[in-house]
């Protein structure tokens, strides 16, 4: 039995590069059997530690006042 999953184009390219003549299932299973985590296979943890928080801070800073400006424009 097989299942369909959705992955980003970037992750697909990485898996395709790694798989060679193996199936995607074999690549994922091999990683999981070796003690890896699914997040390792799906392209997670590719940023340095702290990047997530920095991006959140940047988004918060850049969006400050956006709702107020939108309200002003619709009045």
CHARMM internal coordinates of N, CA and C (Angstrom, degrees):
IC EDIT
DIST 1 N 1 CA 1.4429
DIST 1 CA 1 C 1.5242
ANGL 1 N 1 CA 1 C 108.61
DIST 1 C 2 N 1.2928
ANGL 1 CA 1 C 2 N 117.38
DIHE 1 N 1 CA 1 C 2 N 139.92
DIST 2 N 2 CA 1.4581
ANGL 1 C 2 N 2 CA 120.39
DIHE 1 CA 1 C 2 N 2 CA 179.24
DIST 2 CA 2 C 1.5205
ANGL 2 N 2 CA 2 C 109.75
DIHE 1 C 2 N 2 CA 2 C -122.50
DIST 2 C 3 N 1.3150
ANGL 2 CA 2 C 3 N 115.10
DIHE 2 N 2 CA 2 C 3 N 159.86
DIST 3 N 3 CA 1.4648
ANGL 2 C 3 N 3 CA 122.53
DIHE 2 CA 2 C 3 N 3 CA 178.98
DIST 3 CA 3 C 1.5194
ANGL 3 N 3 CA 3 C 108.17
DIHE 2 C 3 N 3 CA 3 C -128.91
DIST 3 C 4 N 1.3096
ANGL 3 CA 3 C 4 N 116.52
DIHE 3 N 3 CA 3 C 4 N 149.69
DIST 4 N 4 CA 1.4558
ANGL 3 C 4 N 4 CA 121.71
DIHE 3 CA 3 C 4 N 4 CA 174.43
DIST 4 CA 4 C 1.5125
ANGL 4 N 4 CA 4 C 109.21
DIHE 3 C 4 N 4 CA 4 C -96.23
DIST 4 C 5 N 1.3097
ANGL 4 CA 4 C 5 N 117.01
DIHE 4 N 4 CA 4 C 5 N 137.36
DIST 5 N 5 CA 1.4531
ANGL 4 C 5 N 5 CA 121.59
DIHE 4 CA 4 C 5 N 5 CA 174.60
DIST 5 CA 5 C 1.5144
ANGL 5 N 5 CA 5 C 108.13
DIHE 4 C 5 N 5 CA 5 C -129.90
DIST 5 C 6 N 1.3112
ANGL 5 CA 5 C 6 N 116.41
DIHE 5 N 5 CA 5 C 6 N 155.55
DIST 6 N 6 CA 1.4559
ANGL 5 C 6 N 6 CA 121.37
DIHE 5 CA 5 C 6 N 6 CA 176.84
DIST 6 CA 6 C 1.5151
ANGL 6 N 6 CA 6 C 109.20
DIHE 5 C 6 N 6 CA 6 C -106.51
DIST 6 C 7 N 1.3173
ANGL 6 CA 6 C 7 N 115.61
DIHE 6 N 6 CA 6 C 7 N 134.78
DIST 7 N 7 CA 1.4619
ANGL 6 C 7 N 7 CA 121.41
DIHE 6 CA 6 C 7 N 7 CA 175.69
DIST 7 CA 7 C 1.5204
ANGL 7 N 7 CA 7 C 107.53
DIHE 6 C 7 N 7 CA 7 C -135.71
DIST 7 C 8 N 1.3089
ANGL 7 CA 7 C 8 N 115.71
DIHE 7 N 7 CA 7 C 8 N 158.90
DIST 8 N 8 CA 1.4593
ANGL 7 C 8 N 8 CA 119.32
DIHE 7 CA 7 C 8 N 8 CA 179.84
DIST 8 CA 8 C 1.5240
ANGL 8 N 8 CA 8 C 109.97
DIHE 7 C 8 N 8 CA 8 C -69.48
DIST 8 C 9 N 1.3165
ANGL 8 CA 8 C 9 N 116.22
DIHE 8 N 8 CA 8 C 9 N 160.01
DIST 9 N 9 CA 1.4645
ANGL 8 C 9 N 9 CA 120.82
DIHE 8 CA 8 C 9 N 9 CA 178.17
DIST 9 CA 9 C 1.5204
ANGL 9 N 9 CA 9 C 111.13
DIHE 8 C 9 N 9 CA 9 C -59.62
DIST 9 C 10 N 1.3160
ANGL 9 CA 9 C 10 N 116.24
DIHE 9 N 9 CA 9 C 10 N -38.14
DIST 10 N 10 CA 1.4611
ANGL 9 C 10 N 10 CA 120.99
DIHE 9 CA 9 C 10 N 10 CA -179.10
DIST 10 CA 10 C 1.5328
ANGL 10 N 10 CA 10 C 110.67
DIHE 9 C 10 N 10 CA 10 C -63.17
DIST 10 C 11 N 1.3205
ANGL 10 CA 10 C 11 N 116.82
DIHE 10 N 10 CA 10 C 11 N -45.64
DIST 11 N 11 CA 1.4638
ANGL 10 C 11 N 11 CA 121.17
DIHE 10 CA 10 C 11 N 11 CA 179.24
DIST 11 CA 11 C 1.5237
ANGL 11 N 11 CA 11 C 109.85
DIHE 10 C 11 N 11 CA 11 C -65.98
DIST 11 C 12 N 1.3246
ANGL 11 CA 11 C 12 N 116.80
DIHE 11 N 11 CA 11 C 12 N -39.39
DIST 12 N 12 CA 1.4669
ANGL 11 C 12 N 12 CA 120.10
DIHE 11 CA 11 C 12 N 12 CA 178.38
DIST 12 CA 12 C 1.5317
ANGL 12 N 12 CA 12 C 110.58
DIHE 11 C 12 N 12 CA 12 C -58.70
DIST 12 C 13 N 1.3293
ANGL 12 CA 12 C 13 N 116.76
DIHE 12 N 12 CA 12 C 13 N -45.95
DIST 13 N 13 CA 1.4675
ANGL 12 C 13 N 13 CA 120.07
DIHE 12 CA 12 C 13 N 13 CA 179.98
DIST 13 CA 13 C 1.5288
ANGL 13 N 13 CA 13 C 110.85
DIHE 12 C 13 N 13 CA 13 C -61.37
DIST 13 C 14 N 1.3329
ANGL 13 CA 13 C 14 N 117.27
DIHE 13 N 13 CA 13 C 14 N -41.03
DIST 14 N 14 CA 1.4679
ANGL 13 C 14 N 14 CA 120.81
DIHE 13 CA 13 C 14 N 14 CA 179.56
DIST 14 CA 14 C 1.5231
ANGL 14 N 14 CA 14 C 111.05
DIHE 13 C 14 N 14 CA 14 C -64.47
DIST 14 C 15 N 1.3307
ANGL 14 CA 14 C 15 N 117.19
DIHE 14 N 14 CA 14 C 15 N -45.02
DIST 15 N 15 CA 1.4667
ANGL 14 C 15 N 15 CA 120.41
DIHE 14 CA 14 C 15 N 15 CA 178.86
DIST 15 CA 15 C 1.5261
ANGL 15 N 15 CA 15 C 110.95
DIHE 14 C 15 N 15 CA 15 C -64.48
DIST 15 C 16 N 1.3182
ANGL 15 CA 15 C 16 N 116.06
DIHE 15 N 15 CA 15 C 16 N -41.42
DIST 16 N 16 CA 1.4596
ANGL 15 C 16 N 16 CA 120.08
DIHE 15 CA 15 C 16 N 16 CA -179.03
DIST 16 CA 16 C 1.5226
ANGL 16 N 16 CA 16 C 110.85
DIHE 15 C 16 N 16 CA 16 C -62.48
DIST 16 C 17 N 1.3345
ANGL 16 CA 16 C 17 N 116.28
DIHE 16 N 16 CA 16 C 17 N -40.93
DIST 17 N 17 CA 1.4637
ANGL 16 C 17 N 17 CA 121.19
DIHE 16 CA 16 C 17 N 17 CA 178.22
DIST 17 CA 17 C 1.5283
ANGL 17 N 17 CA 17 C 110.80
DIHE 16 C 17 N 17 CA 17 C -62.42
DIST 17 C 18 N 1.3207
ANGL 17 CA 17 C 18 N 116.44
DIHE 17 N 17 CA 17 C 18 N -40.46
DIST 18 N 18 CA 1.4582
ANGL 17 C 18 N 18 CA 121.04
DIHE 17 CA 17 C 18 N 18 CA -175.86
DIST 18 CA 18 C 1.5252
ANGL 18 N 18 CA 18 C 112.74
DIHE 17 C 18 N 18 CA 18 C -77.74
DIST 18 C 19 N 1.3101
ANGL 18 CA 18 C 19 N 117.82
DIHE 18 N 18 CA 18 C 19 N -28.09
DIST 19 N 19 CA 1.4521
ANGL 18 C 19 N 19 CA 119.79
DIHE 18 CA 18 C 19 N 19 CA -170.13
DIST 19 CA 19 C 1.5210
ANGL 19 N 19 CA 19 C 114.76
DIHE 18 C 19 N 19 CA 19 C -72.92
DIST 19 C 20 N 1.3246
ANGL 19 CA 19 C 20 N 118.93
DIHE 19 N 19 CA 19 C 20 N -29.25
DIST 20 N 20 CA 1.4576
ANGL 19 C 20 N 20 CA 119.48
DIHE 19 CA 19 C 20 N 20 CA -177.86
DIST 20 CA 20 C 1.5164
ANGL 20 N 20 CA 20 C 109.99
DIHE 19 C 20 N 20 CA 20 C 57.62
DIST 20 C 21 N 1.3449
ANGL 20 CA 20 C 21 N 117.35
DIHE 20 N 20 CA 20 C 21 N -124.42
DIST 21 N 21 CA 1.4576
ANGL 20 C 21 N 21 CA 119.99
DIHE 20 CA 20 C 21 N 21 CA -179.73
DIST 21 CA 21 C 1.5290
ANGL 21 N 21 CA 21 C 112.54
DIHE 20 C 21 N 21 CA 21 C -95.54
DIST 21 C 22 N 1.3437
ANGL 21 CA 21 C 22 N 116.44
DIHE 21 N 21 CA 21 C 22 N 8.24
DIST 22 N 22 CA 1.4723
ANGL 21 C 22 N 22 CA 120.76
DIHE 21 CA 21 C 22 N 22 CA 177.36
DIST 22 CA 22 C 1.5256
ANGL 22 N 22 CA 22 C 109.68
DIHE 21 C 22 N 22 CA 22 C -87.46
DIST 22 C 23 N 1.3118
ANGL 22 CA 22 C 23 N 115.67
DIHE 22 N 22 CA 22 C 23 N 165.47
DIST 23 N 23 CA 1.4639
ANGL 22 C 23 N 23 CA 120.07
DIHE 22 CA 22 C 23 N 23 CA 175.57
DIST 23 CA 23 C 1.5281
ANGL 23 N 23 CA 23 C 109.10
DIHE 22 C 23 N 23 CA 23 C -82.84
DIST 23 C 24 N 1.3140
ANGL 23 CA 23 C 24 N 115.60
DIHE 23 N 23 CA 23 C 24 N 162.15
DIST 24 N 24 CA 1.4584
ANGL 23 C 24 N 24 CA 119.65
DIHE 23 CA 23 C 24 N 24 CA 176.04
DIST 24 CA 24 C 1.5287
ANGL 24 N 24 CA 24 C 109.70
DIHE 23 C 24 N 24 CA 24 C -60.10
DIST 24 C 25 N 1.3241
ANGL 24 CA 24 C 25 N 116.94
DIHE 24 N 24 CA 24 C 25 N -39.63
DIST 25 N 25 CA 1.4678
ANGL 24 C 25 N 25 CA 120.64
DIHE 24 CA 24 C 25 N 25 CA 179.25
DIST 25 CA 25 C 1.5197
ANGL 25 N 25 CA 25 C 111.16
DIHE 24 C 25 N 25 CA 25 C -59.78
DIST 25 C 26 N 1.3245
ANGL 25 CA 25 C 26 N 116.74
DIHE 25 N 25 CA 25 C 26 N -40.77
DIST 26 N 26 CA 1.4639
ANGL 25 C 26 N 26 CA 120.03
DIHE 25 CA 25 C 26 N 26 CA 179.93
DIST 26 CA 26 C 1.5343
ANGL 26 N 26 CA 26 C 111.39
DIHE 25 C 26 N 26 CA 26 C -65.15
DIST 26 C 27 N 1.3231
ANGL 26 CA 26 C 27 N 116.68
DIHE 26 N 26 CA 26 C 27 N -39.70
DIST 27 N 27 CA 1.4663
ANGL 26 C 27 N 27 CA 120.30
DIHE 26 CA 26 C 27 N 27 CA 179.29
DIST 27 CA 27 C 1.5235
ANGL 27 N 27 CA 27 C 110.28
DIHE 26 C 27 N 27 CA 27 C -63.93
DIST 27 C 28 N 1.3225
ANGL 27 CA 27 C 28 N 116.33
DIHE 27 N 27 CA 27 C 28 N -47.08
DIST 28 N 28 CA 1.4634
ANGL 27 C 28 N 28 CA 120.97
DIHE 27 CA 27 C 28 N 28 CA -179.15
DIST 28 CA 28 C 1.5206
ANGL 28 N 28 CA 28 C 110.53
DIHE 27 C 28 N 28 CA 28 C -65.41
DIST 28 C 29 N 1.3330
ANGL 28 CA 28 C 29 N 116.76
DIHE 28 N 28 CA 28 C 29 N -45.79
DIST 29 N 29 CA 1.4605
ANGL 28 C 29 N 29 CA 120.29
DIHE 28 CA 28 C 29 N 29 CA -179.55
DIST 29 CA 29 C 1.5305
ANGL 29 N 29 CA 29 C 111.15
DIHE 28 C 29 N 29 CA 29 C -61.16
DIST 29 C 30 N 1.3193
ANGL 29 CA 29 C 30 N 116.44
DIHE 29 N 29 CA 29 C 30 N -42.80
DIST 30 N 30 CA 1.4669
ANGL 29 C 30 N 30 CA 120.40
DIHE 29 CA 29 C 30 N 30 CA 179.80
DIST 30 CA 30 C 1.5309
ANGL 30 N 30 CA 30 C 110.82
DIHE 29 C 30 N 30 CA 30 C -59.21
DIST 30 C 31 N 1.3231
ANGL 30 CA 30 C 31 N 116.23
DIHE 30 N 30 CA 30 C 31 N -42.94
DIST 31 N 31 CA 1.4674
ANGL 30 C 31 N 31 CA 120.59
DIHE 30 CA 30 C 31 N 31 CA -179.95
DIST 31 CA 31 C 1.5181
ANGL 31 N 31 CA 31 C 110.51
DIHE 30 C 31 N 31 CA 31 C -65.02
DIST 31 C 32 N 1.3112
ANGL 31 CA 31 C 32 N 116.95
DIHE 31 N 31 CA 31 C 32 N -43.96
DIST 32 N 32 CA 1.4624
ANGL 31 C 32 N 32 CA 120.54
DIHE 31 CA 31 C 32 N 32 CA -179.07
DIST 32 CA 32 C 1.5214
ANGL 32 N 32 CA 32 C 111.28
DIHE 31 C 32 N 32 CA 32 C -67.85
DIST 32 C 33 N 1.3319
ANGL 32 CA 32 C 33 N 117.77
DIHE 32 N 32 CA 32 C 33 N -39.83
DIST 33 N 33 CA 1.4650
ANGL 32 C 33 N 33 CA 121.77
DIHE 32 CA 32 C 33 N 33 CA 179.36
DIST 33 CA 33 C 1.5248
ANGL 33 N 33 CA 33 C 111.17
DIHE 32 C 33 N 33 CA 33 C -65.81
DIST 33 C 34 N 1.3259
ANGL 33 CA 33 C 34 N 117.22
DIHE 33 N 33 CA 33 C 34 N -29.55
DIST 34 N 34 CA 1.4668
ANGL 33 C 34 N 34 CA 121.34
DIHE 33 CA 33 C 34 N 34 CA -178.53
DIST 34 CA 34 C 1.5302
ANGL 34 N 34 CA 34 C 111.29
DIHE 33 C 34 N 34 CA 34 C -80.96
DIST 34 C 35 N 1.3224
ANGL 34 CA 34 C 35 N 116.39
DIHE 34 N 34 CA 34 C 35 N 7.09
DIST 35 N 35 CA 1.4551
ANGL 34 C 35 N 35 CA 119.84
DIHE 34 CA 34 C 35 N 35 CA 178.53
DIST 35 CA 35 C 1.5151
ANGL 35 N 35 CA 35 C 113.53
DIHE 34 C 35 N 35 CA 35 C 92.28
DIST 35 C 36 N 1.3141
ANGL 35 CA 35 C 36 N 116.12
DIHE 35 N 35 CA 35 C 36 N 4.27
DIST 36 N 36 CA 1.4641
ANGL 35 C 36 N 36 CA 119.67
DIHE 35 CA 35 C 36 N 36 CA 177.24
DIST 36 CA 36 C 1.5126
ANGL 36 N 36 CA 36 C 110.35
DIHE 35 C 36 N 36 CA 36 C -73.62
DIST 36 C 37 N 1.2803
ANGL 36 CA 36 C 37 N 115.26
DIHE 36 N 36 CA 36 C 37 N 171.35
DIST 37 N 37 CA 1.4602
ANGL 36 C 37 N 37 CA 121.65
DIHE 36 CA 36 C 37 N 37 CA 177.11
DIST 37 CA 37 C 1.5124
ANGL 37 N 37 CA 37 C 108.77
DIHE 36 C 37 N 37 CA 37 C -109.02
DIST 37 C 38 N 1.2955
ANGL 37 CA 37 C 38 N 116.10
DIHE 37 N 37 CA 37 C 38 N 154.81
DIST 38 N 38 CA 1.4542
ANGL 37 C 38 N 38 CA 120.25
DIHE 37 CA 37 C 38 N 38 CA 178.49
DIST 38 CA 38 C 1.5237
ANGL 38 N 38 CA 38 C 110.17
DIHE 37 C 38 N 38 CA 38 C -56.17
DIST 38 C 39 N 1.3169
ANGL 38 CA 38 C 39 N 117.20
DIHE 38 N 38 CA 38 C 39 N -35.00
DIST 39 N 39 CA 1.4641
ANGL 38 C 39 N 39 CA 120.44
DIHE 38 CA 38 C 39 N 39 CA 179.19
DIST 39 CA 39 C 1.5228
ANGL 39 N 39 CA 39 C 111.13
DIHE 38 C 39 N 39 CA 39 C -60.00
DIST 39 C 40 N 1.3383
ANGL 39 CA 39 C 40 N 117.94
DIHE 39 N 39 CA 39 C 40 N -31.54
DIST 40 N 40 CA 1.4591
ANGL 39 C 40 N 40 CA 120.88
DIHE 39 CA 39 C 40 N 40 CA 177.59
DIST 40 CA 40 C 1.5260
ANGL 40 N 40 CA 40 C 110.78
DIHE 39 C 40 N 40 CA 40 C -66.07
DIST 40 C 41 N 1.3108
ANGL 40 CA 40 C 41 N 116.31
DIHE 40 N 40 CA 40 C 41 N -36.73
DIST 41 N 41 CA 1.4557
ANGL 40 C 41 N 41 CA 121.32
DIHE 40 CA 40 C 41 N 41 CA -177.45
DIST 41 CA 41 C 1.5240
ANGL 41 N 41 CA 41 C 111.00
DIHE 40 C 41 N 41 CA 41 C -77.30
DIST 41 C 42 N 1.3115
ANGL 41 CA 41 C 42 N 117.54
DIHE 41 N 41 CA 41 C 42 N -33.92
DIST 42 N 42 CA 1.4558
ANGL 41 C 42 N 42 CA 120.46
DIHE 41 CA 41 C 42 N 42 CA -173.86
DIST 42 CA 42 C 1.5122
ANGL 42 N 42 CA 42 C 113.56
DIHE 41 C 42 N 42 CA 42 C -90.68
DIST 42 C 43 N 1.3146
ANGL 42 CA 42 C 43 N 117.73
DIHE 42 N 42 CA 42 C 43 N 10.88
DIST 43 N 43 CA 1.4501
ANGL 42 C 43 N 43 CA 120.01
DIHE 42 CA 42 C 43 N 43 CA 172.89
DIST 43 CA 43 C 1.5076
ANGL 43 N 43 CA 43 C 114.72
DIHE 42 C 43 N 43 CA 43 C 89.04
DIST 43 C 44 N 1.3129
ANGL 43 CA 43 C 44 N 118.15
DIHE 43 N 43 CA 43 C 44 N 7.50
DIST 44 N 44 CA 1.4530
ANGL 43 C 44 N 44 CA 120.76
DIHE 43 CA 43 C 44 N 44 CA 177.36
DIST 44 CA 44 C 1.5161
ANGL 44 N 44 CA 44 C 108.97
DIHE 43 C 44 N 44 CA 44 C -73.69
DIST 44 C 45 N 1.2996
ANGL 44 CA 44 C 45 N 116.28
DIHE 44 N 44 CA 44 C 45 N 169.16
DIST 45 N 45 CA 1.4588
ANGL 44 C 45 N 45 CA 123.19
DIHE 44 CA 44 C 45 N 45 CA 177.89
DIST 45 CA 45 C 1.5207
ANGL 45 N 45 CA 45 C 112.59
DIHE 44 C 45 N 45 CA 45 C 59.38
DIST 45 C 46 N 1.3329
ANGL 45 CA 45 C 46 N 115.77
DIHE 45 N 45 CA 45 C 46 N 34.13
DIST 46 N 46 CA 1.4550
ANGL 45 C 46 N 46 CA 118.21
DIHE 45 CA 45 C 46 N 46 CA 179.57
DIST 46 CA 46 C 1.5212
ANGL 46 N 46 CA 46 C 111.46
DIHE 45 C 46 N 46 CA 46 C -93.84
DIST 46 C 47 N 1.3090
ANGL 46 CA 46 C 47 N 116.81
DIHE 46 N 46 CA 46 C 47 N -8.94
DIST 47 N 47 CA 1.4551
ANGL 46 C 47 N 47 CA 120.60
DIHE 46 CA 46 C 47 N 47 CA 177.76
DIST 47 CA 47 C 1.5148
ANGL 47 N 47 CA 47 C 110.34
DIHE 46 C 47 N 47 CA 47 C -98.16
DIST 47 C 48 N 1.3084
ANGL 47 CA 47 C 48 N 115.44
DIHE 47 N 47 CA 47 C 48 N 156.19
DIST 48 N 48 CA 1.4536
ANGL 47 C 48 N 48 CA 119.89
DIHE 47 CA 47 C 48 N 48 CA 176.48
DIST 48 CA 48 C 1.5232
ANGL 48 N 48 CA 48 C 109.67
DIHE 47 C 48 N 48 CA 48 C -67.81
DIST 48 C 49 N 1.3196
ANGL 48 CA 48 C 49 N 115.92
DIHE 48 N 48 CA 48 C 49 N 154.47
DIST 49 N 49 CA 1.4546
ANGL 48 C 49 N 49 CA 120.85
DIHE 48 CA 48 C 49 N 49 CA 178.85
DIST 49 CA 49 C 1.5253
ANGL 49 N 49 CA 49 C 108.96
DIHE 48 C 49 N 49 CA 49 C -57.96
DIST 49 C 50 N 1.3023
ANGL 49 CA 49 C 50 N 116.68
DIHE 49 N 49 CA 49 C 50 N 135.97
DIST 50 N 50 CA 1.4553
ANGL 49 C 50 N 50 CA 121.63
DIHE 49 CA 49 C 50 N 50 CA 179.29
DIST 50 CA 50 C 1.5191
ANGL 50 N 50 CA 50 C 113.69
DIHE 49 C 50 N 50 CA 50 C 96.56
DIST 50 C 51 N 1.3243
ANGL 50 CA 50 C 51 N 117.90
DIHE 50 N 50 CA 50 C 51 N -15.20
DIST 51 N 51 CA 1.4582
ANGL 50 C 51 N 51 CA 120.48
DIHE 50 CA 50 C 51 N 51 CA -178.53
DIST 51 CA 51 C 1.5190
ANGL 51 N 51 CA 51 C 111.31
DIHE 50 C 51 N 51 CA 51 C -62.80
DIST 51 C 52 N 1.3311
ANGL 51 CA 51 C 52 N 116.24
DIHE 51 N 51 CA 51 C 52 N -42.62
DIST 52 N 52 CA 1.4691
ANGL 51 C 52 N 52 CA 120.78
DIHE 51 CA 51 C 52 N 52 CA -178.72
DIST 52 CA 52 C 1.5284
ANGL 52 N 52 CA 52 C 110.71
DIHE 51 C 52 N 52 CA 52 C -57.25
DIST 52 C 53 N 1.3239
ANGL 52 CA 52 C 53 N 116.22
DIHE 52 N 52 CA 52 C 53 N -48.56
DIST 53 N 53 CA 1.4652
ANGL 52 C 53 N 53 CA 120.02
DIHE 52 CA 52 C 53 N 53 CA -179.25
DIST 53 CA 53 C 1.5241
ANGL 53 N 53 CA 53 C 111.28
DIHE 52 C 53 N 53 CA 53 C -64.77
DIST 53 C 54 N 1.3248
ANGL 53 CA 53 C 54 N 116.86
DIHE 53 N 53 CA 53 C 54 N -39.34
DIST 54 N 54 CA 1.4663
ANGL 53 C 54 N 54 CA 120.13
DIHE 53 CA 53 C 54 N 54 CA 179.69
DIST 54 CA 54 C 1.5277
ANGL 54 N 54 CA 54 C 111.04
DIHE 53 C 54 N 54 CA 54 C -63.90
DIST 54 C 55 N 1.3151
ANGL 54 CA 54 C 55 N 116.57
DIHE 54 N 54 CA 54 C 55 N -40.95
DIST 55 N 55 CA 1.4615
ANGL 54 C 55 N 55 CA 120.39
DIHE 54 CA 54 C 55 N 55 CA 178.76
DIST 55 CA 55 C 1.5248
ANGL 55 N 55 CA 55 C 110.07
DIHE 54 C 55 N 55 CA 55 C -64.72
DIST 55 C 56 N 1.3309
ANGL 55 CA 55 C 56 N 117.17
DIHE 55 N 55 CA 55 C 56 N -43.25
DIST 56 N 56 CA 1.4673
ANGL 55 C 56 N 56 CA 120.13
DIHE 55 CA 55 C 56 N 56 CA 177.42
DIST 56 CA 56 C 1.5201
ANGL 56 N 56 CA 56 C 111.00
DIHE 55 C 56 N 56 CA 56 C -59.45
DIST 56 C 57 N 1.3217
ANGL 56 CA 56 C 57 N 116.95
DIHE 56 N 56 CA 56 C 57 N -43.42
DIST 57 N 57 CA 1.4599
ANGL 56 C 57 N 57 CA 120.65
DIHE 56 CA 56 C 57 N 57 CA 178.94
DIST 57 CA 57 C 1.5286
ANGL 57 N 57 CA 57 C 111.04
DIHE 56 C 57 N 57 CA 57 C -63.44
DIST 57 C 58 N 1.3227
ANGL 57 CA 57 C 58 N 116.58
DIHE 57 N 57 CA 57 C 58 N -43.49
DIST 58 N 58 CA 1.4673
ANGL 57 C 58 N 58 CA 120.62
DIHE 57 CA 57 C 58 N 58 CA 179.43
DIST 58 CA 58 C 1.5199
ANGL 58 N 58 CA 58 C 111.27
DIHE 57 C 58 N 58 CA 58 C -61.99
DIST 58 C 59 N 1.3236
ANGL 58 CA 58 C 59 N 117.00
DIHE 58 N 58 CA 58 C 59 N -42.94
DIST 59 N 59 CA 1.4630
ANGL 58 C 59 N 59 CA 120.46
DIHE 58 CA 58 C 59 N 59 CA 178.98
DIST 59 CA 59 C 1.5190
ANGL 59 N 59 CA 59 C 110.16
DIHE 58 C 59 N 59 CA 59 C -63.45
DIST 59 C 60 N 1.3216
ANGL 59 CA 59 C 60 N 116.54
DIHE 59 N 59 CA 59 C 60 N -43.99
DIST 60 N 60 CA 1.4624
ANGL 59 C 60 N 60 CA 120.27
DIHE 59 CA 59 C 60 N 60 CA 178.31
DIST 60 CA 60 C 1.5138
ANGL 60 N 60 CA 60 C 111.73
DIHE 59 C 60 N 60 CA 60 C -60.42
DIST 60 C 61 N 1.3259
ANGL 60 CA 60 C 61 N 116.28
DIHE 60 N 60 CA 60 C 61 N -45.49
DIST 61 N 61 CA 1.4629
ANGL 60 C 61 N 61 CA 121.09
DIHE 60 CA 60 C 61 N 61 CA -179.51
DIST 61 CA 61 C 1.5317
ANGL 61 N 61 CA 61 C 111.05
DIHE 60 C 61 N 61 CA 61 C -64.36
DIST 61 C 62 N 1.3155
ANGL 61 CA 61 C 62 N 116.82
DIHE 61 N 61 CA 61 C 62 N -44.18
DIST 62 N 62 CA 1.4620
ANGL 61 C 62 N 62 CA 120.98
DIHE 61 CA 61 C 62 N 62 CA -177.17
DIST 62 CA 62 C 1.5278
ANGL 62 N 62 CA 62 C 112.70
DIHE 61 C 62 N 62 CA 62 C -71.38
DIST 62 C 63 N 1.3162
ANGL 62 CA 62 C 63 N 117.05
DIHE 62 N 62 CA 62 C 63 N -23.86
DIST 63 N 63 CA 1.4620
ANGL 62 C 63 N 63 CA 119.19
DIHE 62 CA 62 C 63 N 63 CA -178.13
DIST 63 CA 63 C 1.5236
ANGL 63 N 63 CA 63 C 113.18
DIHE 62 C 63 N 63 CA 63 C -96.13
DIST 63 C 64 N 1.3296
ANGL 63 CA 63 C 64 N 117.59
DIHE 63 N 63 CA 63 C 64 N -1.64
DIST 64 N 64 CA 1.4641
ANGL 63 C 64 N 64 CA 120.23
DIHE 63 CA 63 C 64 N 64 CA 179.23
DIST 64 CA 64 C 1.5231
ANGL 64 N 64 CA 64 C 110.31
DIHE 63 C 64 N 64 CA 64 C -56.16
DIST 64 C 65 N 1.3052
ANGL 64 CA 64 C 65 N 115.69
DIHE 64 N 64 CA 64 C 65 N 127.41
DIST 65 N 65 CA 1.4548
ANGL 64 C 65 N 65 CA 121.13
DIHE 64 CA 64 C 65 N 65 CA 177.45
DIST 65 CA 65 C 1.5157
ANGL 65 N 65 CA 65 C 114.58
DIHE 64 C 65 N 65 CA 65 C 84.20
DIST 65 C 66 N 1.3034
ANGL 65 CA 65 C 66 N 118.28
DIHE 65 N 65 CA 65 C 66 N -3.08
DIST 66 N 66 CA 1.4653
ANGL 65 C 66 N 66 CA 120.52
DIHE 65 CA 65 C 66 N 66 CA -177.27
DIST 66 CA 66 C 1.5212
ANGL 66 N 66 CA 66 C 111.52
DIHE 65 C 66 N 66 CA 66 C -61.01
DIST 66 C 67 N 1.3325
ANGL 66 CA 66 C 67 N 117.18
DIHE 66 N 66 CA 66 C 67 N -46.51
DIST 67 N 67 CA 1.4667
ANGL 66 C 67 N 67 CA 119.38
DIHE 66 CA 66 C 67 N 67 CA -179.90
DIST 67 CA 67 C 1.5211
ANGL 67 N 67 CA 67 C 111.27
DIHE 66 C 67 N 67 CA 67 C -63.38
DIST 67 C 68 N 1.3368
ANGL 67 CA 67 C 68 N 117.20
DIHE 67 N 67 CA 67 C 68 N -38.77
DIST 68 N 68 CA 1.4615
ANGL 67 C 68 N 68 CA 120.05
DIHE 67 CA 67 C 68 N 68 CA 177.56
DIST 68 CA 68 C 1.5240
ANGL 68 N 68 CA 68 C 110.59
DIHE 67 C 68 N 68 CA 68 C -62.76
DIST 68 C 69 N 1.3304
ANGL 68 CA 68 C 69 N 116.94
DIHE 68 N 68 CA 68 C 69 N -43.31
DIST 69 N 69 CA 1.4659
ANGL 68 C 69 N 69 CA 120.37
DIHE 68 CA 68 C 69 N 69 CA 179.71
DIST 69 CA 69 C 1.5226
ANGL 69 N 69 CA 69 C 110.57
DIHE 68 C 69 N 69 CA 69 C -64.18
DIST 69 C 70 N 1.3194
ANGL 69 CA 69 C 70 N 117.34
DIHE 69 N 69 CA 69 C 70 N -40.34
DIST 70 N 70 CA 1.4631
ANGL 69 C 70 N 70 CA 120.19
DIHE 69 CA 69 C 70 N 70 CA 178.40
DIST 70 CA 70 C 1.5193
ANGL 70 N 70 CA 70 C 110.82
DIHE 69 C 70 N 70 CA 70 C -64.72
DIST 70 C 71 N 1.3208
ANGL 70 CA 70 C 71 N 117.44
DIHE 70 N 70 CA 70 C 71 N -41.57
DIST 71 N 71 CA 1.4665
ANGL 70 C 71 N 71 CA 120.46
DIHE 70 CA 70 C 71 N 71 CA 177.36
DIST 71 CA 71 C 1.5198
ANGL 71 N 71 CA 71 C 110.45
DIHE 70 C 71 N 71 CA 71 C -61.20
DIST 71 C 72 N 1.3334
ANGL 71 CA 71 C 72 N 116.70
DIHE 71 N 71 CA 71 C 72 N -43.31
DIST 72 N 72 CA 1.4637
ANGL 71 C 72 N 72 CA 120.87
DIHE 71 CA 71 C 72 N 72 CA 179.84
DIST 72 CA 72 C 1.5252
ANGL 72 N 72 CA 72 C 111.52
DIHE 71 C 72 N 72 CA 72 C -61.75
DIST 72 C 73 N 1.3165
ANGL 72 CA 72 C 73 N 116.96
DIHE 72 N 72 CA 72 C 73 N -38.77
DIST 73 N 73 CA 1.4659
ANGL 72 C 73 N 73 CA 121.00
DIHE 72 CA 72 C 73 N 73 CA -177.36
DIST 73 CA 73 C 1.5227
ANGL 73 N 73 CA 73 C 112.22
DIHE 72 C 73 N 73 CA 73 C -71.64
DIST 73 C 74 N 1.3295
ANGL 73 CA 73 C 74 N 117.47
DIHE 73 N 73 CA 73 C 74 N -26.08
DIST 74 N 74 CA 1.4639
ANGL 73 C 74 N 74 CA 119.82
DIHE 73 CA 73 C 74 N 74 CA -178.17
DIST 74 CA 74 C 1.5174
ANGL 74 N 74 CA 74 C 112.62
DIHE 73 C 74 N 74 CA 74 C -90.56
DIST 74 C 75 N 1.3112
ANGL 74 CA 74 C 75 N 116.54
DIHE 74 N 74 CA 74 C 75 N -2.88
DIST 75 N 75 CA 1.4836
ANGL 74 C 75 N 75 CA 119.09
DIHE 74 CA 74 C 75 N 75 CA 179.79
DIST 75 CA 75 C 1.4850
ANGL 75 N 75 CA 75 C 111.50
DIHE 74 C 75 N 75 CA 75 C -88.98
END
COOR INIT
IC SEED 1 N 1 CA 1 C
IC BUILD
